[in-house]
Amino acid sequence: VSGEIVVWFGRDVVTVPTSSLFRMGESWQLFVVAEGRARRREVVLGHRNEGSAEIVEGVSEGDTVILFPPEGVEDGIRVRVAARP
């Protein structure tokens, strides 16, 4: 027997992988790619699990986020988006 329990469900929700998120002080942050540069954004989280998080504020649908941002990434640094396999 297998089953699935749905704890929360939402429509038209912006989500990001949790691997893109990091803490800075008391706030959650992530990097988006805008005009070829990494831009740090403070975000407000809603519901989340181990794989994804709902973004209530700070990122819009269609924004490109940096997954697993390495320590060398900082606001304004030039970045290149790799093609997906």
C-alpha distance (Angstrom), angle and dihedral (degrees) to the residues before:
residue distance angle dihedral
V1 . . .
S2 3.77 . .
G3 3.75 130.9 .
E4 3.74 144.5 172.0
I5 3.78 127.9 -135.0
V6 3.79 117.4 -156.1
V7 3.80 109.6 -153.1
W8 3.82 96.5 175.8
F9 3.78 136.1 5.5
G10 3.79 129.4 -172.9
R11 3.79 137.7 174.3
D12 3.81 126.7 -138.9
V13 3.79 91.7 12.9
V14 3.81 124.6 158.1
T15 3.80 110.9 -134.7
V16 3.79 134.5 177.7
P17 3.79 131.9 -168.8
T18 3.80 110.5 -93.8
S19 3.82 87.1 -128.5
S20 3.81 88.4 74.0
L21 3.83 93.9 57.5
F22 3.79 129.4 89.5
R23 3.80 136.3 166.9
M24 3.77 124.3 -111.5
G25 3.76 109.7 -178.2
E26 3.78 106.9 -49.3
S27 3.81 96.4 -23.5
W28 3.79 135.5 82.6
Q29 3.80 116.1 -121.9
L30 3.78 139.4 -178.4
F31 3.78 137.8 174.8
V32 3.79 123.5 -112.9
V33 3.79 125.2 -169.7
A34 3.81 112.4 -120.3
E35 3.80 123.1 170.7
G36 3.81 91.7 -18.1
R37 3.79 95.3 -51.3
A38 3.81 134.5 101.7
R39 3.78 110.6 -115.3
R40 3.79 120.2 -168.0
R41 3.78 113.7 -136.5
E42 3.76 130.5 -171.1
V43 3.79 109.3 -135.0
V44 3.77 135.6 -167.6
L45 3.79 113.4 -136.4
G46 3.75 127.6 -144.8
H47 3.78 122.9 178.5
R48 3.80 118.2 -6.3
N49 3.76 144.9 171.6
E50 3.78 134.0 -174.4
G51 3.81 93.1 -72.5
S52 3.79 108.8 33.9
A53 3.78 142.8 17.6
E54 3.78 132.4 -152.1
I55 3.81 112.2 -123.4
V56 3.79 112.4 -145.1
E57 3.84 95.2 175.8
G58 3.79 138.0 7.3
V59 3.81 105.5 41.4
S60 3.78 131.8 59.9
E61 3.77 131.8 -149.6
G62 3.79 109.0 -83.3
D63 3.82 96.8 28.0
T64 3.80 113.4 134.7
V65 3.80 112.0 -127.8
I66 3.79 127.6 -163.6
L67 3.80 113.0 -117.8
F68 3.82 118.5 -144.1
P69 3.83 93.2 0.1
P70 3.81 108.3 -147.4
E71 3.80 121.2 -132.5
G72 3.82 92.0 -103.5
V73 3.80 93.3 63.4
E74 3.78 113.1 101.2
D75 3.77 135.9 163.3
G76 3.80 111.6 -69.5
I77 3.80 98.4 13.5
R78 3.80 113.8 140.0
V79 3.82 112.7 -108.1
R80 3.77 136.7 178.5
V81 3.80 124.3 -141.9
A82 3.80 110.9 -128.6
A83 3.78 119.9 -138.0
R84 3.79 114.4 -105.3
P85 3.83 115.0 -113.9
